[in-house]
Each structure stands twice: as structure tokens, then as C-alpha cells.
Amino acid sequence: MGIDQGKVIVTGGAGFIGSHTVVELALAGYTPVIIDDFSNAERSVLDGLASILGREVPCHAVDCNDGERLNELFAAEGPIRGVIHFAAFKSVGESVHSPLKYYRNNVGSLTTLLEVMKAHDVWDLVFSSSCTVYGQPDTLPVTEDTPMKEAESPYGRTKQICEELIGDVVKAEHPVRAAVLRYFNPIGAHPSSEIGELPIGTPDNLIPFITQTAAGIRDELIVFGDSYATADGSCIRDYIHVVDLAKAHVKALDWLARKEKRPAQEIFNIGTGSGASVLEVIEAFERASQQRLAYRIGPRREGDIEQIYANADKAEQVLNWKADCGLEEAMRDAWNWQVALDRKSKPVD
């Protein structure tokens, strides 16, 4: 897997994006160490990672708001090359109804992490942000210079605050170097079908709800609104294969290592550069899986943005990264992952 590039802490590393990033880090020669409290992840992910990589990945079951335990782990695992911070709550709908939970966890965990990084002289940070920081943009596609508007949900506001927090720390001459990655909509699964999106309870994201409906776990999919100002009336998003997204984190970490000056902060959109509507995603899934999907149109969902997709030119020019996988490929991998899950859950005769 290449020469040893150093140890990288991956908070939330047992989650959907985190687990795929752990794989890409290992393939690039880094030594990933997972920190995850498993509040929104399953321990079975660790088995999938071991199957892909041929070895177990070190994992600590710790809440990133626990500064004492983080300090102990950083001391035990050091020296540490850098940190990729995924650990956060991410449901738009839940954040509308439970805002305090989101502020306490999302903003609090980053504050604690930055304090611990400073105490242990760890300076390189790749931060998991979101295109929700843009709100509903006036023009598309959005660039990194698109002004932030009022967020449509408390979740989006926590991401805005976290970005501002990192910026304030940099301005205060805390010698952190940060790459802030604004994701668009991660979908798909690892081609091995060993890891993928594994929501606990009812999925909040579109793709696992689609695959679970096709598998008969859910009765039907509800499309939240068909009266938006889009071609077919459904919301438009920029859907990016999770493996492409994972590779962007490795590129960002490599880029930070090449920077000679600190402090520094750069923001990058990580998307495909084009949008697809919810109804177009359903059609792509049906083509990729050869499954008919039961769905109906429902009311709009509070907190949803009408349409958003990326201009990702900066990531290509600065990080030497661009998305390679298409929508149908992502839907195929997501369906294969669901089929593999169903196979594992059935008792052997």
C-alpha cells in the first residue's frame, strides 16, 4: 500500500463517508485511526474495512466532545500526521426539531478537537462541511466565492458556524492548516459491497430509502414535493459517488502537507458539477438495478433547498481531484450493497 505517510485520526470514521475515506487513506499509504462513538454507525463496518484492507483498522469508541478521552488518545497514538473530522449529526429534518442537540454536538466537538490538536502539536485538519452552508443560492452552479445565505436548517447553520470557527482560529495565529471540503450529495457504496451507507432506523437520505424500498424493507418512497421551479418539479442535487468523495480527502491531506506557510485555510467544493432531480435519480436507479420502485409524491419537507450543484473547478486545479464516477454507477453500487446486506441478514439453512 505504498510508503508510510503517517498516522491520521479519522473522527466519525465508522460512518458512511468516514469508512470509505479510511480505505482510501490506507491505499495511499497513510495509517488511519478511527474515533467514533457509534451513535450513528454500526460496528460491523469494522469487519467490512478489515475485509477490504486485509487487516483490522485501529478504532476507539469515544465521543469527540470528551476532551479528556481525546487527549489520552492523541497521547497514546502520537505522533499524528493530521486529522479528518467527520463526526457530526447530519439530519436536516431532525435538526429542525432538535436544534440544541446539533449545536452541542457539531460545534462542540470541533471546538474540543481543535483544543486537543493544539495541545498535541497536530496542525493539519480536513474538515467535513456541506453545500448547505450556501442556503438557497441565487445563481448556479455555486463556487467557493458564492455568498453564504441564511441556512435553511439548524444543521446548515452548525456547518456555517464551524467554518467560521476554523477561520477565527486561523486568524488568531493558531498554527492550524485547514482544508474545508463542502460536500454535495454523497451516494453509492464501495464496489466490493463490503461497506456502504448503513443508516440506523429510518433513513434520512434519499438513496438508502430508495434501495430499502426496492428491497421490500420500506413500503414506498415519498418524493418530497413536485412543485419546485425545476424541469420535473422535484428538488435537484449534485450527487457524488462516495469513493470519489473519499479520494478528495486524501488529496486534501496531501495538499496540506505541501503547504510551506501556516496558518492557512482553503475551502473546496466537492461535487460533480451537474445536478440531477429526485425523479431523475429514481429513473437512474431503475436502469442500474433493473428494479421498479414504488414511490409517490408527498408534501415538501421543511428545510429542503430547491436546487444546488457545484462548480468544482478549484478542487481540480488546486487538489488535482475530480469526480470520475457517474450517477448510474453510484446507483449500481448502492443497490449491490443493499443486496449484500439482505444476503447477510438472511439465516443460512
N, C-alpha and C positions, 0 to 999 in steps of 0.2 A: 504493500500500500504506500510505497514511497518513503522518503526520509522523514524522521521525526520532526514535525513542525511545532511541537509544544502542546501543552495541555490547555484545553478550552472548557470552561464552565458553560453548560447549556441549561439555563433555568427553564422549567416547563419542557424539558427535553423528552418526556414521555408522551407529549401531546402530538397532535396531527402534524403540524409543521416542524415542531422540535425534533420528533423522531426521524423524519426524513433528512433533516439537517445533520443530525448525528451521523447518519450513514454517509452523507457527502463529505463531512469533516474527516471521518475515518479514511475514506477512499483518497482524500487529498493529503493524508499523512499526519493529520492532527490527532490528538488523543482526547476525545470528548469525555466529559464527566457530567452526568445528568444530576440536576437538582429538581425535584418535583414532589409536591405534596399529595399527588394523586387525587385531588379534589375533582378533576375533570379528565382523568386518564386512567387507563387500566394497566395493571402490572403485566398483563400478557404481552404488552408492547415490547417489553424487555426480551421476551422469548423470540419475538419476530426479529428484533435487532440482532440478537445472537445468531439466528439462523442465517441472516443476510451476510453478516461480517465474519462468521466463524469463530466468534469469541464473545464473551459477555462484556457489556459496557458498564463501567462503574456507575452506581446510582445511589443517591442519598434522598430519603423521603423526608424532606424538610420544607417548611413554609418560608418563602422568601421575605416575609415580614418579621421573621425571627432573627434578629441581628446577632444574638449570642451564638446560635447554632451556625449561622453563616460564617461568622468569624472563625469558629472552630474548624469548619470545613475548609475554608480558604487556607488556614494554617496547616491543616493536615495534607491538603492536596498540592500545596505550592512546590515549585514556582508555577504560576499560572500565566499562560500566554495572553488570554483575553476572555471576555465574557460575551455570550449571545443571550439576550434577555427576552424570552418569550412569555414567562409566567404572568398571566393576567386573565381576568374574566373577560368574555368576549361576546356575550349575547346582547344584541341591540334591544330586543324586547324585554329581557329580564332587567337590563339597566334602567329602563324607563320606570319600572315598578320598584326597583331596589337600588336607588342611586347611591346610598351610603355604602352599601356593600362594594360597589365598583370604585368609588373614590378611595375607600380604605385599602382595598387590595391593590388596585392598579397603580395609584400614585404612591401609596405607602411602600409597596415592595420595591419600586425603583429608588425611592429615597434611601431606604435601608441598604439596598445593593450598592449604591454609589458611595455611601459611607464606608461600607466594608471594603470595597475596591480601593478606596483611598488609604485605608488603614494597612492594606497589604501590598501597596505599590503596584496595583494592576490598573492599567490605563486604557486599554483598548476595549471598546464597547460597541457591539452591533445591537441596535435597539429595534424591536418589533413594533412598528407603528402601523398605520392604516390609512387608506384613502378616505375614511370617514372624517379625517381632520379637515377636508376641503368643504364639508357640508354639501349643499346642492350648488355646484359651480355654475357660473353664468355662461361660460364657454367651454367647449370640449375640443380635443382632449385636454386634460389638465396637465400642466407642467409643475415642476417643483416651485416655480415662481407664482403659480396661481394663488391668489389671496385666500386665506382661510376665512370661511364664513361661520356663522353660528352653527355649532354642531347640531345634528338632528336628534341626538340621544345623549344621555349621560356617558355611555361607553365612548362615543366620539369625543366628548369633552375631556374625558380622562386621557385620551391619547394626545389631544392638543396640549393639555397641561404637562404631560410627561415630556413632550418635545420641548416645551418652554423651560421645564426644569433642567433638562440637559443643557440647553443653551445658556441658562443662567449660571450653571456650574462652570461651563467653559469660560464665560465672561469673567467669572470670579478667579480665574487663573488656577483653578483645579486642573492639573495636567491630564485631563481625560481626552482621549481621541475617540470620537463617536461617529459611526455611520448609522444614520436613521433611515430605515427602509420602510417606505409607505406601500404596504401591500394592497393589491386589488383583491380579487376573489380566488383564493386557493382551492383547487379541486383535484380529483384524481386519487391515485394511490401508487405505491411503489410497484413497478412492473412484476416483481416477484410475488405479489399478493401476500407478502408476509406482514406488512404494515400498511395502514391506511387511516381514513377518518373513522374514529370509533367513539361517537357521542354517547354520553351516559344519559339514559332516559330518552325522551322525545327530542329528535334533532332540531336545532335552530337553523342550521344551514340547509340550503336547497338540495345539494347533491346527495347527502346521505338520506334525506327524506325521499328523494326520487328512487334511490336504489332499494331502500327498505319497502317502499310501496310496490315496486316491481317484484320484490321477493315475497310479497304477501304478508309482511310484518305490519304494514300500515294499510288501512282500507283504501285510502286515496290521498293524493296530493292536492293541497289547496294553493292555487296561484293567487297571491295577494294583490288583486286589482288588475283590471284590463282597460282602464280609462286614463292611463297616463299619456302624455304627449309623445308617444313613441309609435313606430310603424304598426305594431300589433297591440299596443295599449298596455303591455306588460313592462316591468322595470328592466333596465339594461345595466349590465355589469361587465367588467373586464375579467374573464375567467382564466386563471393561470394554473398550469399543472404544478402540483406541489413539489415535484422533483426539480423543475426549473427554478422555483422559488428557493428551495433548499440550496441549490448551487449558487444563487445570488449571495447568500450569507457567507459562503466560503470565499467568493470573490471580494466581498466587502472586508472580510478579515485580512485577506492578502493585501488589499489596498491600504488598510490602516498600517500594516507592517512596513509598507514602503514609504510612508509619510515621514519626512525628516523633522518637521516642526510640530510642536504641541503647545498649547491646546488647539484643537481643531474639531469642527463638526460639519458634516455634509449630509444632505438629505437626498434620497433617491427614490423615484417612483419605480416599483417593481410590478410590471404588468405586461400584457401582450401588445398593447397599443390599439386594440379594437374591442368593441363591445358586442355582446350578444344578449338578446332578451330572454326572459324566463321561458317563454314559449319556444324560442329557437333552441334553448338548452334541452328542453323536453324532446324536441324533434331529433337533436343530435344524439341524445341518449337512446332513443328508439332505433335509430340507424345503427349505432355502435353495438347495441346489445341484442337486437332483434326481438325486443320485448315491447309489448303495448303497455302504455302507462295509464292507469286510472287517475284522472285529475278533474277538478272543477274550478271555476273562477269564484273567488271569495272577495270580501271587502279588503280595502287597503289596510296595511299594517302600520301602526303608529311607529314613527322613527325611520321609515324607509326613505331613501333618496330615489328620485325618479330615474336618473341615469348618470353614469360616470364611467369613464375609461381613461387609460393613461397615455401620456406621451412618455415613453421610457428611453428617449434618446440619450439622456445624461448617463444612465446606467451602462448603456452600450459604449459610450465614448470614454467614460472615466473608469468604470469597473471591468470593461471588456466582457460584459454579460448581455445576453438577450435570450428571450424565451424561444425554445425550439419546438415544443410540443403543441399540437392543435387541440381544439375542443373535442373532437370525436375520439382522439387518442386518450385524452383525460377521462372521458366518459367510459371508454372501454376498460381502462384500468380500474376506475371506481366500481364498475359492475363486476369485474373479475374478483376484486377484493370482497365485495358483498357475497358472491358465490362461495368464495373460500371460507368466509365467516360462517355461512349457513352449513357448509360441509363439516366444519369443525364442531358445530353445536349439535349435530345430529348424533345420537348414540350409535355405536358400532354393534351390528348384530352378532 
